[in-house]
Amino acid sequence: MEFSKLMLGTVQFGLKYGINNTSGQPSLDTVKAILRTAADGGINVLDTARNYGESEEVLGIALTETGLDKHFKIISKVKLFPDDITPEAVPGWIEGSVQSSLTMLKRDMLDGLLLHNEKDLPYLDKLDAALSNNWSRAVGASLDSIAGSPDKYTSTLMMAQVPGNILDRRFFKTAQEIKSRGGAVFVRSVYLQGLLFKPAEDIAVKFGPVLGVRQQLENLCRAAGITPAELYFRYLLSQDFIDCVLTGVDSVAQLQENIKVAAKGPLSGDMLAEVEKIVPEIDEKYVRPSSWSQL
């Protein structure tokens, strides 16, 4: 499958998401405008999930009403398994989730189906039913922590969504291995859920290690005459093992800006070298949003 370098995230269409989101869910008209802008900007793949509130339903309606239902590839995720689910119940749970996704999205087949949480990796092989039944063209998993993503599962992955940004490179090795097998890698959290942009005075002291590095990167941007947003985005575009950089927006203006930045392509070798000098290995707890409450 050929994926555009940008993947449009749609969690905002069904939920308020991100520490920098102050506008809430966009209206259906705004969603349709965002989808048109994405298509015009060359984006051909969408990310969604059963657990993204109304996202799949909104997408199904918006894509039909805009006539863009054939333009976009769609990657979705299995509804999160209950903690007490039995192995025998897993196949039925997956089928029910996929069928609900297909119904809401008004599709006959997904282009990718991922496990939503790495804790469900023991059931990765159960996704094979989605391939044999033509529910999805590819299967894989969304990962979040290195400890929760052991090699015995990731060594066979052919599709994965992983966190990654200029400060968070935990999954770069895993991504390179997936890509070497001919798989597909999608990277989320390009702006670390807004933490890379939020005014320093509005960020808790506990994020000190992140703020210090961020300041150095902002200094680098000023010297190079580029914006921090451009640096952060183009840094990921410079990694050849990444198929798509996921961008989540709640307005047309945000998407237009991301498309404009992405059009500039990878950073120069010299700029990448400067970034490497500045950014140390940062403890996972600072770059993994699900760990922030423990800081």
C-alpha positions as CSV (number, residue, x, y, z in Angstrom):
1,M,0.0,0.0,0.0
2,E,1.2,3.5,-0.8
3,F,0.7,5.9,2.1
4,S,1.1,9.7,2.0
5,K,3.8,11.0,4.4
6,L,1.1,12.6,6.5
7,M,-1.6,10.6,8.1
8,L,-4.6,12.5,9.5
9,G,-5.5,11.6,13.0
10,T,-9.2,11.7,13.8
11,V,-9.4,11.2,17.6
12,Q,-10.4,14.9,17.8
13,F,-13.4,14.2,15.7
14,G,-14.8,12.0,18.5
15,L,-13.2,13.2,21.7
16,K,-11.5,16.3,23.1
17,Y,-7.8,15.3,23.0
18,G,-4.4,16.7,23.9
19,I,-3.3,19.1,26.7
20,N,-3.2,22.0,24.2
21,N,-6.7,21.4,22.9
22,T,-9.0,24.2,24.1
23,S,-11.6,24.1,21.3
24,G,-13.2,20.7,21.9
25,Q,-14.7,18.5,19.2
26,P,-15.0,20.2,15.7
27,S,-18.5,20.3,14.1
28,L,-19.4,18.0,11.2
29,D,-19.0,20.9,8.8
30,T,-15.5,21.5,10.1
31,V,-14.7,17.8,9.8
32,K,-15.8,17.8,6.2
33,A,-13.7,20.9,5.5
34,I,-10.7,19.3,7.2
35,L,-11.1,16.2,5.1
36,R,-11.3,18.2,1.9
37,T,-8.2,20.1,2.8
38,A,-6.4,16.9,3.6
39,A,-7.3,15.4,0.2
40,D,-6.3,18.5,-1.6
41,G,-3.0,18.5,0.3
42,G,-2.1,15.0,-0.8
43,I,-3.1,13.1,2.4
44,N,-4.6,9.7,1.6
45,V,-4.8,7.9,5.0
46,L,-6.8,8.3,8.2
47,D,-6.3,7.0,11.7
48,T,-9.2,6.2,13.9
49,A,-10.4,3.6,16.5
50,R,-13.5,2.1,18.1
51,N,-12.5,3.9,21.4
52,Y,-12.3,7.3,19.8
53,G,-15.8,8.2,20.8
54,E,-17.9,9.2,17.8
55,S,-14.9,9.4,15.4
56,E,-15.7,6.4,13.2
57,E,-19.4,7.4,12.9
58,V,-18.5,11.1,12.1
59,L,-16.0,9.9,9.5
60,G,-18.5,7.6,7.9
61,I,-20.9,10.4,7.5
62,A,-18.4,13.1,6.5
63,L,-16.6,10.9,3.9
64,T,-19.9,10.0,2.3
65,E,-21.2,13.6,2.2
66,T,-18.0,14.9,0.7
67,G,-17.7,12.1,-1.8
68,L,-14.2,11.3,-0.5
69,D,-15.0,7.8,0.8
70,K,-12.9,6.2,-2.0
71,H,-10.0,8.7,-1.6
72,F,-8.8,7.7,1.9
73,K,-7.3,4.6,3.3
74,I,-8.4,4.0,6.9
75,I,-6.5,2.4,9.7
76,S,-8.6,1.6,12.8
77,K,-8.1,-0.2,16.1
78,V,-9.9,-3.0,17.9
79,K,-12.1,-1.9,20.8
80,L,-10.1,-2.2,24.0
81,F,-10.4,-5.7,25.6
82,P,-12.0,-5.9,29.0
83,D,-9.5,-6.8,31.7
84,D,-11.4,-10.0,32.5
85,I,-11.8,-11.2,28.9
86,T,-11.1,-14.9,28.4
87,P,-9.0,-16.2,25.5
88,E,-12.0,-18.0,24.2
89,A,-13.9,-14.7,24.0
90,V,-11.2,-12.8,22.1
91,P,-12.1,-13.9,18.5
92,G,-15.7,-12.9,19.0
93,W,-14.7,-9.5,20.5
94,I,-12.4,-8.8,17.6
95,E,-15.1,-9.7,15.0
96,G,-17.7,-7.6,16.8
97,S,-15.4,-4.6,17.0
98,V,-14.4,-4.8,13.3
99,Q,-17.9,-5.2,12.1
100,S,-19.0,-2.1,14.1
101,S,-16.1,-0.2,12.6
102,L,-17.0,-1.2,9.1
103,T,-20.6,-0.3,9.7
104,M,-19.8,3.1,11.2
105,L,-17.3,3.9,8.5
106,K,-19.5,2.6,5.7
107,R,-16.8,0.4,4.4
108,D,-16.4,-3.2,3.2
109,M,-12.8,-3.5,4.4
110,L,-10.2,-1.6,6.4
111,D,-6.8,-0.9,5.1
112,G,-5.3,-1.7,8.5
113,L,-6.5,-3.1,11.9
114,L,-4.4,-2.6,15.0
115,L,-4.6,-3.8,18.6
116,H,-5.3,-0.5,20.5
117,N,-3.2,-1.3,23.5
118,E,0.1,-3.2,23.9
119,K,-1.3,-5.1,26.9
120,D,-3.4,-7.0,24.3
121,L,-0.3,-8.2,22.3
122,P,-0.7,-11.8,23.6
123,Y,-3.8,-11.9,21.3
124,L,-1.9,-10.5,18.2
125,D,-2.3,-13.8,16.3
126,K,-6.1,-13.6,16.7
127,L,-6.0,-10.7,14.2
128,D,-5.2,-13.1,11.5
129,A,-9.0,-13.7,11.2
130,A,-9.3,-10.1,9.9
131,L,-7.0,-11.1,7.0
132,S,-8.6,-14.4,6.2
133,N,-12.1,-12.9,6.3
134,N,-11.1,-9.9,4.3
135,W,-12.0,-7.5,7.1
136,S,-8.7,-5.7,6.7
137,R,-5.8,-5.6,4.3
138,A,-3.2,-5.6,7.1
139,V,-3.0,-6.1,10.9
140,G,-0.7,-5.0,13.6
141,A,-0.6,-3.1,16.9
142,S,-0.3,0.3,18.5
143,L,2.6,0.4,21.0
144,D,3.3,2.8,23.9
145,S,6.1,1.5,26.1
146,I,9.2,-0.5,25.5
147,A,8.6,-2.7,28.6
148,G,5.1,-3.5,27.3
149,S,6.3,-4.4,23.8
150,P,8.6,-7.4,24.1
151,D,10.4,-8.7,21.0
152,K,8.5,-12.0,21.0
153,Y,5.5,-9.9,19.7
154,T,7.2,-7.0,17.9
155,S,9.6,-9.2,16.0
156,T,6.8,-10.3,13.7
157,L,4.8,-7.1,13.4
158,M,4.1,-5.9,9.9
159,M,2.1,-2.8,10.8
160,A,2.6,-0.6,13.9
161,Q,1.7,2.8,15.3
162,V,4.3,4.1,17.7
163,P,5.0,7.3,19.6
164,G,7.9,9.3,18.4
165,N,9.2,12.9,18.2
166,I,12.3,14.9,18.4
167,L,12.6,14.0,22.1
168,D,11.2,10.5,22.0
169,R,13.1,7.9,20.0
170,R,12.3,4.9,22.1
171,F,10.7,3.0,19.2
172,F,13.0,4.0,16.4
173,K,14.9,0.6,16.5
174,T,11.6,-1.3,16.5
175,A,10.3,0.8,13.6
176,Q,13.5,0.2,11.6
177,E,13.1,-3.5,12.0
178,I,9.4,-3.5,10.9
179,K,10.4,-1.4,7.9
180,S,13.2,-3.8,7.0
181,R,10.6,-6.6,6.8
182,G,8.5,-4.6,4.3
183,G,6.0,-3.5,7.0
184,A,4.4,-0.1,7.6
185,V,5.2,2.3,10.5
186,F,3.0,5.2,11.6
187,V,4.4,7.7,14.2
188,R,2.1,9.7,16.5
189,S,2.8,12.4,19.0
190,V,4.9,14.7,16.8
191,Y,4.4,17.6,19.2
192,L,4.2,15.4,22.4
193,Q,0.5,16.2,22.8
194,G,1.2,19.9,22.7
195,L,3.9,19.8,25.4
196,L,6.5,21.0,22.9
197,F,4.4,24.2,22.3
198,K,2.6,25.0,25.5
199,P,4.0,28.2,27.1
200,A,6.7,27.4,29.6
201,E,4.9,29.2,32.4
202,D,1.9,26.9,31.9
203,I,3.9,23.7,32.3
204,A,4.4,22.0,35.6
205,V,7.9,22.2,37.1
206,K,8.0,18.4,37.0
207,F,8.7,18.7,33.2
208,G,12.0,20.5,33.8
209,P,14.1,18.0,31.8
210,V,11.9,18.5,28.8
211,L,11.8,22.3,29.1
212,G,15.6,22.6,29.2
213,V,16.1,20.6,26.0
214,R,13.1,22.4,24.4
215,Q,14.8,25.8,25.0
216,Q,18.0,24.7,23.3
217,L,16.0,23.5,20.3
218,E,14.1,26.8,20.1
219,N,17.5,28.5,20.2
220,L,18.6,26.3,17.3
221,C,15.5,27.3,15.3
222,R,16.1,31.0,15.8
223,A,19.6,30.6,14.5
224,A,18.4,28.6,11.5
225,G,15.5,30.9,10.8
226,I,12.8,28.2,11.1
227,T,9.9,27.7,13.5
228,P,10.0,25.0,16.2
229,A,6.9,23.4,14.5
230,E,8.9,23.0,11.3
231,L,11.9,21.5,13.1
232,Y,9.8,19.0,15.0
233,F,7.8,17.9,12.0
234,R,10.7,17.8,9.5
235,Y,12.8,15.8,12.0
236,L,10.3,12.9,11.7
237,L,10.1,13.3,8.0
238,S,13.9,12.8,8.0
239,Q,13.6,9.3,9.3
240,D,13.3,7.0,6.3
241,F,11.8,4.1,8.3
242,I,8.7,6.1,9.0
243,D,5.9,5.7,6.5
244,C,3.5,8.3,7.9
245,V,3.7,11.1,10.5
246,L,0.3,11.3,12.2
247,T,-1.1,14.8,12.6
248,G,-4.2,15.5,14.6
249,V,-6.0,18.8,14.1
250,D,-9.3,20.4,15.1
251,S,-9.3,23.2,12.4
252,V,-8.6,23.7,8.8
253,A,-6.0,26.3,9.6
254,Q,-4.0,23.8,11.7
255,L,-4.0,21.2,8.9
256,Q,-3.0,23.8,6.3
257,E,0.0,24.8,8.4
258,N,1.0,21.1,8.9
259,I,0.7,20.4,5.1
260,K,2.8,23.5,4.4
261,V,5.5,22.5,6.8
262,A,5.6,18.9,5.6
263,A,6.0,20.0,2.0
264,K,9.5,21.3,3.0
265,G,10.6,17.7,3.4
266,P,13.5,16.3,5.5
267,L,16.0,18.4,7.4
268,S,19.5,18.9,6.1
269,G,22.2,16.6,7.3
270,D,23.8,19.5,9.2
271,M,20.6,20.4,11.0
272,L,20.1,16.8,12.0
273,A,23.6,16.7,13.4
274,E,22.9,19.8,15.5
275,V,19.7,18.2,16.9
276,E,21.7,15.0,17.8
277,K,24.1,17.2,19.8
278,I,21.3,18.8,21.7
279,V,18.9,16.0,22.5
280,P,20.0,13.5,25.2
281,E,18.3,10.2,25.9
282,I,15.3,11.3,28.0
283,D,13.6,9.1,30.6
284,E,10.5,7.5,29.3
285,K,8.3,9.0,32.1
286,Y,8.8,12.5,30.6
287,V,7.9,11.6,27.0
288,R,5.2,9.1,27.6
289,P,1.9,10.9,28.2
290,S,0.3,7.9,30.0
291,S,3.1,8.2,32.6
292,W,2.7,11.9,33.3
293,S,0.3,11.4,36.2
294,Q,3.1,9.5,38.0
295,L,5.6,12.4,37.9
